[in-house]
């Protein structure tokens, strides 16, 4: 099965790098939990795009993205930055599911495309559905978030956070289109 968008891995890598740079540019408006999540996503997508990961590497990267998502929300409850940290964590979860999906899908074998799925267990469909629903949630959150809350930050931090949010959503859409 050919991906919908052949250059998706590079598009999502560029989006993840833009998101990480914007997150770092926002400085103190983003707590360390958010910065580490953005940096882990960017590093993971760069590794994936370069083709340096085998299936075991994809599983390890997926596990690191899951851990990053958990750390990304640690200690932010009740703070003004909690929604943005949860948004980043959702992006990490969707990317982790994509990594697990790509690790569970066998590649071409002897010039013939192997059957799609996780060893015949049917997990490929469940992970694909989670990635699709998660992508819709990340994009929906990005669209609705500015309407649901008053702007917490002003000036450069607000612009950086907006760029970061939209870049992350664009990267997740590119990842979903590349599956």
C-alpha positions as CSV (number, residue, x, y, z in Angstrom):
1,X,0.0,0.0,0.0
2,X,1.5,3.3,-1.1
3,X,1.3,6.3,1.2
4,X,-1.2,9.0,0.3
5,X,1.6,11.6,0.5
6,X,5.1,10.3,-0.4
7,X,6.9,13.3,1.2
8,X,4.9,13.1,4.4
9,X,7.8,12.1,6.6
10,X,9.8,15.2,5.5
11,X,6.7,17.5,5.8
12,X,6.0,16.3,9.3
13,X,9.7,16.6,10.2
14,X,9.7,20.3,9.1
15,X,6.5,20.9,10.9
16,X,7.8,19.3,14.1
17,X,11.0,21.4,13.9
18,X,9.1,24.6,13.3
19,X,6.9,23.6,16.3
20,X,9.9,23.0,18.5
21,X,11.6,26.2,17.5
22,X,8.4,28.2,18.1
23,X,8.0,26.5,21.5
24,X,11.5,27.5,22.5
25,X,11.0,31.0,21.2
26,X,8.0,31.4,23.5
27,X,10.5,31.1,26.4
28,X,8.9,31.2,29.8
29,X,5.4,31.0,28.4
30,X,6.0,27.3,27.9
31,X,6.9,25.2,31.0
32,X,9.7,22.6,30.8
33,X,7.1,19.9,30.3
34,X,5.9,21.5,27.0
35,X,9.4,22.2,25.8
36,X,10.5,18.6,26.3
37,X,7.5,17.3,24.5
38,X,8.1,19.5,21.5
39,X,11.8,18.6,21.4
40,X,11.1,14.8,21.6
41,X,8.5,15.0,18.8
42,X,11.0,16.9,16.6
43,X,13.9,14.6,17.3
44,X,11.7,11.6,16.7
45,X,10.3,12.8,13.4
46,X,13.8,13.7,12.2
47,X,15.0,10.1,13.0
48,X,11.9,8.7,11.3
49,X,12.3,10.8,8.1
50,X,16.0,9.9,7.7
51,X,15.1,6.3,7.7
52,X,17.4,5.5,10.6
53,X,14.8,3.5,12.4
54,X,14.1,-0.2,12.0
55,X,10.9,-1.7,13.4
56,X,12.5,-2.1,16.9
57,X,13.6,1.5,16.7
58,X,10.1,2.6,15.9
59,X,8.8,0.8,18.9
60,X,11.4,2.4,21.1
61,X,10.6,5.8,19.7
62,X,6.9,5.2,20.2
63,X,7.6,4.3,23.8
64,X,9.7,7.5,24.2
65,X,6.8,9.6,22.7
66,X,4.4,7.9,25.2
67,X,6.7,8.8,28.1
68,X,7.1,12.3,26.7
69,X,3.3,12.7,26.6
70,X,3.0,11.6,30.2
71,X,5.8,14.0,31.4
72,X,4.3,16.7,29.2
73,X,1.3,16.9,31.5
74,X,3.0,16.3,34.8
75,X,2.5,19.1,37.3
76,X,0.6,21.5,35.0
77,X,-2.9,20.9,36.4
78,X,-4.5,24.2,37.2
79,X,-1.9,26.3,35.5
80,X,-2.6,28.7,32.6
81,X,-0.4,26.5,30.3
82,X,-2.2,23.3,31.1
83,X,-4.4,23.2,27.9
84,X,-1.4,23.8,25.6
85,X,0.6,21.1,27.4
86,X,-2.3,18.7,27.1
87,X,-2.5,19.6,23.4
88,X,1.2,18.7,22.9
89,X,0.7,15.5,24.9
90,X,-2.2,14.5,22.5
91,X,0.1,15.2,19.6
92,X,2.8,12.9,21.2
93,X,0.2,10.2,21.7
94,X,-0.9,10.3,18.1
95,X,2.7,10.2,16.9
96,X,3.4,7.3,19.2
97,X,0.5,5.4,17.8
98,X,1.8,6.1,14.3
99,X,5.2,4.8,15.2
100,X,3.6,1.6,16.6
101,X,1.5,1.3,13.5
102,X,4.5,1.7,11.2
103,X,6.5,-0.8,13.3
104,X,3.7,-3.4,13.2
105,X,3.2,-3.1,9.4
106,X,5.7,-5.3,7.5
107,X,7.5,-3.7,4.6
108,X,8.1,-5.1,1.2
109,X,9.4,-8.7,1.2
110,X,11.2,-10.0,-1.9
111,X,9.6,-7.3,-4.1
112,X,6.0,-8.3,-3.0
113,X,4.1,-6.1,-0.6
114,X,3.3,-8.1,2.6
115,X,-0.1,-8.2,4.2
116,X,-1.0,-5.1,6.3
117,X,-1.6,-5.6,10.0
118,X,0.1,-6.7,13.2
119,X,0.7,-10.4,12.7
120,X,-2.9,-11.1,11.7
121,X,-4.2,-9.8,15.0
122,X,-6.1,-6.9,13.5
123,X,-4.3,-4.3,15.5
124,X,-3.4,-2.4,12.4
125,X,-7.0,-1.2,12.0
126,X,-7.4,-0.2,15.6
127,X,-4.1,1.8,15.5
128,X,-5.1,3.4,12.2
129,X,-8.4,4.4,13.6
130,X,-6.8,5.9,16.7
131,X,-4.4,7.9,14.6
132,X,-7.2,9.2,12.4
133,X,-9.4,10.2,15.4
134,X,-6.4,11.6,17.3
135,X,-5.4,13.7,14.2
136,X,-9.0,15.1,14.0
137,X,-8.8,15.9,17.7
138,X,-5.4,17.7,17.4
139,X,-6.7,19.8,14.5
140,X,-10.0,20.4,16.1
141,X,-8.3,21.5,19.3
142,X,-6.0,23.9,17.3
143,X,-9.0,25.5,15.6
144,X,-11.3,25.8,18.7
145,X,-8.7,26.7,21.4
146,X,-8.4,30.4,20.6
147,X,-12.2,30.8,20.8
148,X,-12.5,28.9,24.1
149,X,-10.2,30.9,26.2
150,X,-9.0,34.5,26.4
151,X,-5.5,35.1,25.2
152,X,-3.1,34.4,28.1
153,X,0.0,35.7,26.4
154,X,0.7,38.9,24.5
155,X,3.1,39.8,21.8
156,X,5.8,37.5,20.7
157,X,4.9,34.6,23.0
158,X,1.3,34.6,21.7
159,X,2.6,34.5,18.1
160,X,5.1,31.7,18.9
161,X,2.5,29.6,20.6
162,X,0.1,30.1,17.7
163,X,2.8,29.0,15.2
164,X,3.7,26.1,17.4
165,X,0.1,24.9,17.7
166,X,-0.6,25.1,14.0
167,X,2.8,23.6,13.0
168,X,2.1,20.6,15.3
169,X,-1.4,20.2,13.8
170,X,0.0,20.4,10.3
171,X,2.7,17.8,11.2
172,X,0.1,15.4,12.6
173,X,-2.1,15.8,9.4
174,X,1.0,15.1,7.2
175,X,1.8,12.1,9.3
176,X,-1.8,10.8,9.0
177,X,-1.7,11.4,5.2
178,X,1.6,9.5,4.9
179,X,0.2,6.4,6.5
